[in-house]
Amino acid sequence: MTGDRVIFSRPYVARREMDNLAAALASGHLHGDGPFTAAATTKLREITSARHVLLTTSCTHALELSAILLDLAPGDEVIVPSFAFTSAATSLTQRGATPVFVDIDPDTGNVDPSAVADAITPRTRAVVVMHYGGVAADMESLLGLAAAHGITLIEDNAHGLGGTWRGRPLGTIGTFGTQSFHDTKNVHCGEGGALLLTDDLLAGRAEIIREKGTDRARFLRGQVDKYSWQDVGSSYLPSELNAAVLDAQLDEFETIQSERHRVWNSYASALGDWAQQRGVTLMTVPDDCGHTAHLFYLRMPDESRRDGLIDDLAEQGVVAPFHYVPLDTSPAGRKYGRTPRPCTRSAEFASTIVRLPLWPGLDDDRIGRVVDAVTRHVW
């Protein structure tokens, strides 16, 4: 029965959500760029220290905005980790660019800088860097490669709001940072995202592209006497209803993070000895990273034993899924992308990972059920 199951994820419900929604509905301003958009944007700026923050309808759309701002076109290549969500690639193919799939660091699931270096060609315009599970990639190496070859870093920070690398907020280290507020993320508004930028000129153009290619935002600020079509663009601006929920969520950001870290730390403490004895690898965090407790995963010795654990947990009422199918092996990846070398570590990572339930409000009793179910599994 559903009531007896330990579900994998549950969207957080913030105290002020209903009040904010009622206020937005009463205001008559339901389209974007209203007071809740402004309030949520200010809070995101405070959390990330980003110079510019633009709310979007999804992280996918923030990635698409980045691709447009780069003026990507057919013939251009962008290096993408094979172990990533599809939006990292679809945002590029919509512009006619070719995603070049490379392998990952098996210790973190993040893109391997040495694989990036091997894949750079004269056509390389950018590298998409996903911070898997809210744990920073090797940014020192990646920044060095970007500087040496004149390429752009796009941070897919869907998992990483509030995470850091050597004290620097994730999403603000590359040229572009993209955030997700899908309801599976730590902070959410059902569906939503944001684009983080430091460059003033890019931010100005992004504002136009986000508003159907018009300078409407400048008009609303009184900077022009009328607005008109200025550039390519689409409708990437979320409604005030989404922003109202996001604003309430961001008010409780510290509480959400504290709760998630409580669960993450419980798993790490309870499963350490068992994992070492059974040849299982637990999620680890490098010393120079501040992670977000977005995920807690373990890696089984092989795919068969991974599938056996998932099935056994399901029988005990614990929902624990695996994650991405590597992009280089997917039908669209083979059709639209290029893979210079086999992404064997991505394949192994994807075929051995198990993610454990993790959400605020997951109490000690249910955490104990998950731990007992995992440690009782025999293979």
Residue pairs with C-beta under 8 A, 6 or more apart in sequence:
4 317
5 317
5 318
5 319
6 317
6 318
6 319
6 357
6 362
6 366
6 369
6 370
7 319
7 357
8 319
8 320
8 321
8 355
8 357
8 358
9 184
9 357
9 358
9 359
10 359
10 361
10 362
11 183
11 184
11 188
11 190
11 359
12 186
12 187
12 188
12 249
12 252
12 256
12 359
12 360
12 361
14 245
14 248
14 249
14 251
14 252
15 248
15 251
15 252
16 247
16 248
16 251
17 244
17 245
17 248
17 249
19 248
20 36
20 244
20 245
20 247
20 248
21 241
21 244
21 245
23 244
24 30
24 34
24 36
24 240
24 241
24 243
24 244
25 241
27 34
27 35
27 240
29 35
29 240
30 239
30 240
30 241
31 237
31 239
31 240
32 55
32 237
32 238
32 239
32 240
32 243
33 217
33 220
33 237
34 240
34 243
35 240
36 240
36 243
36 244
36 246
36 247
37 55
37 238
37 240
37 243
39 243
39 247
40 55
40 243
40 246
40 247
40 250
41 53
41 54
41 55
43 247
43 250
43 251
43 253
44 50
44 53
44 55
44 179
44 194
44 196
44 250
45 53
47 161
47 162
47 169
47 250
47 253
48 161
48 169
48 171
48 172
48 177
48 196
49 169
49 172
50 169
50 171
50 172
50 177
50 196
50 197
50 198
51 197
51 198
51 200
51 203
52 196
52 197
52 198
52 200
52 203
52 206
53 194
53 195
53 196
54 62
54 65
54 194
54 195
54 197
54 203
54 206
54 207
54 210
55 192
55 193
55 194
55 237
55 238
55 242
55 243
55 246
56 62
56 65
56 192
56 193
56 194
56 195
56 210
56 236
56 237
56 238
57 191
57 192
57 193
57 235
57 236
57 237
57 238
57 242
58 87
58 180
58 182
58 191
58 192
58 193
59 87
59 156
59 158
59 178
59 179
59 180
59 181
59 182
59 193
60 87
60 90
60 91
60 193
61 193
61 234
61 236
62 176
62 178
62 179
62 193
62 194
62 195
62 236
63 87
63 88
63 91
63 128
63 154
63 156
63 178
64 91
64 94
64 234
64 236
65 195
65 206
65 209
65 210
65 236
66 91
66 154
66 176
66 178
66 195
67 78
67 91
67 92
67 94
67 95
67 97
68 95
68 209
68 232
68 233
69 176
69 202
69 205
69 206
69 209
70 125
70 126
70 152
72 78
72 92
72 95
72 96
72 97
72 125
72 126
73 95
73 96
73 97
74 96
74 97
75 96
75 97
75 123
76 95
76 96
76 97
76 98
76 123
76 125
77 97
77 98
77 99
77 100
77 121
77 123
77 124
77 125
77 338
78 92
78 97
78 98
78 99
78 100
78 124
78 125
78 126
78 127
78 128
78 154
79 99
79 100
79 102
79 111
79 116
79 119
79 120
79 124
79 126
79 127
79 128
80 88
80 89
80 92
80 99
80 100
80 101
80 102
80 127
80 128
80 327
80 337
81 88
81 101
81 102
81 103
81 104
81 110
81 111
81 128
81 129
81 130
81 346
82 101
82 102
82 103
82 104
82 326
82 327
82 328
82 329
82 333
82 339
82 343
82 346
83 104
83 109
83 132
83 324
83 326
83 327
83 343
83 346
83 349
83 350
84 128
84 130
84 156
84 324
84 327
85 130
85 156
85 158
85 324
86 327
86 330
86 332
87 156
88 99
88 128
88 130
88 156
88 327
89 99
89 101
89 327
89 332
89 333
89 336
89 337
90 332
92 98
92 99
92 128
93 99
93 332
93 336
93 337
97 125
98 123
98 336
98 337
98 338
99 327
99 333
99 336
99 337
99 338
100 119
100 124
100 337
100 338
100 339
100 340
101 326
101 327
101 328
101 333
101 337
101 338
101 339
101 343
102 111
102 112
102 115
102 116
102 118
102 119
102 339
102 340
102 341
102 343
103 112
103 115
103 341
103 343
103 344
103 345
103 346
104 110
104 111
104 112
104 115
104 132
104 343
104 345
104 346
104 349
105 111
105 112
105 137
105 138
105 345
106 345
106 348
106 349
107 284
107 286
108 132
108 133
108 135
108 137
108 284
108 286
109 132
109 133
109 135
109 349
109 353
110 129
110 130
110 131
110 132
110 135
110 136
110 137
110 138
111 127
111 128
111 129
111 130
111 137
111 142
112 345
113 138
113 141
113 142
113 145
114 141
115 341
116 127
116 142
116 145
117 145
118 340
118 341
119 340
119 341
120 145
120 149
120 151
124 149
124 151
125 151
125 152
126 151
126 152
126 153
126 154
127 142
127 145
127 146
127 151
127 152
127 153
127 154
128 154
128 156
129 137
129 139
129 142
129 153
129 154
129 155
129 156
129 174
130 137
130 155
130 156
130 158
130 159
131 137
131 155
131 156
131 157
131 159
131 160
131 163
131 170
132 159
132 295
133 159
133 283
133 291
133 292
133 294
133 295
133 297
134 159
134 160
134 161
134 162
134 163
134 170
134 186
134 291
134 292
134 293
134 294
134 295
135 160
135 163
135 283
135 285
135 286
135 289
135 291
136 160
136 163
136 164
136 165
136 170
136 286
136 288
136 289
136 291
137 165
139 165
139 166
139 168
139 173
142 153
143 153
143 173
145 151
146 152
146 153
146 174
152 174
152 175
152 176
153 173
153 174
153 175
153 176
154 174
154 175
154 176
154 178
155 170
155 171
155 172
155 173
155 174
155 176
155 177
155 178
155 196
156 178
157 163
157 170
157 171
157 177
157 178
157 179
157 196
158 178
158 179
158 180
158 182
158 185
158 193
159 180
159 185
159 292
159 294
159 295
160 170
160 171
160 292
160 294
161 170
161 171
161 179
161 185
161 186
161 187
161 292
162 169
162 170
162 186
162 253
162 257
162 290
162 292
163 169
163 170
163 289
163 290
163 291
163 292
164 170
164 289
164 290
165 173
165 288
165 289
165 290
166 288
167 290
170 177
171 177
171 178
171 179
171 196
172 196
172 198
175 197
175 198
175 199
175 202
176 195
176 196
176 197
176 202
177 195
177 196
177 197
178 193
178 194
178 195
178 196
179 193
179 194
179 195
179 196
180 192
180 193
181 187
181 188
181 189
181 190
181 191
181 192
181 193
181 194
181 242
181 246
181 249
182 188
182 190
182 191
182 192
182 193
183 190
183 191
185 294
186 256
186 257
186 260
186 292
186 293
186 294
187 246
187 249
187 250
187 253
187 256
188 245
188 246
188 249
189 238
189 242
189 243
189 245
189 246
189 249
190 242
190 245
191 242
192 238
192 242
192 243
192 246
195 206
195 210
197 203
197 206
205 231
207 217
207 218
208 214
208 215
208 217
208 230
208 231
208 233
209 231
209 232
209 233
209 234
209 236
210 233
210 234
210 236
210 237
211 217
211 233
211 236
211 237
212 233
212 234
212 235
213 229
213 230
213 231
213 232
213 233
213 234
214 227
214 228
214 229
214 230
214 233
215 224
215 227
215 228
215 230
216 227
218 224
218 227
219 225
219 226
219 227
249 256
255 360
256 360
257 292
257 293
259 360
259 361
260 292
260 293
260 294
260 358
260 359
260 360
261 293
263 293
263 296
263 358
263 359
263 360
263 362
263 367
264 293
264 296
264 358
266 364
266 367
266 371
267 282
267 296
267 356
267 358
267 367
267 370
267 371
268 282
268 283
268 296
270 367
270 371
271 280
271 282
271 298
271 371
271 374
271 375
272 282
274 280
274 374
274 375
275 281
275 282
275 298
279 301
280 298
280 299
280 300
280 301
281 298
281 299
282 297
282 298
282 299
283 295
283 296
283 297
283 298
285 291
293 358
294 358
295 355
295 358
296 355
296 356
296 358
297 323
297 353
297 354
297 355
297 356
298 353
298 354
298 356
298 374
299 306
299 349
299 352
299 353
299 354
300 306
300 309
300 352
300 354
301 352
302 351
302 352
303 351
303 352
305 379
306 322
306 351
306 352
306 353
306 354
308 377
308 379
309 320
309 354
309 374
309 377
309 379
310 320
310 321
310 322
310 354
312 373
312 377
313 319
313 320
313 354
313 370
313 373
313 374
313 377
314 320
316 369
316 373
316 376
317 369
317 373
318 356
318 357
318 369
318 370
318 373
319 357
320 354
320 355
320 356
320 357
320 370
321 354
321 355
322 350
322 351
322 353
322 354
322 355
323 350
323 353
323 355
324 350
325 350
326 333
326 343
326 346
326 347
326 350
327 333
327 337
328 334
328 337
328 339
328 342
328 343
328 346
329 343
329 347
333 339
356 370
356 374
357 366
357 370
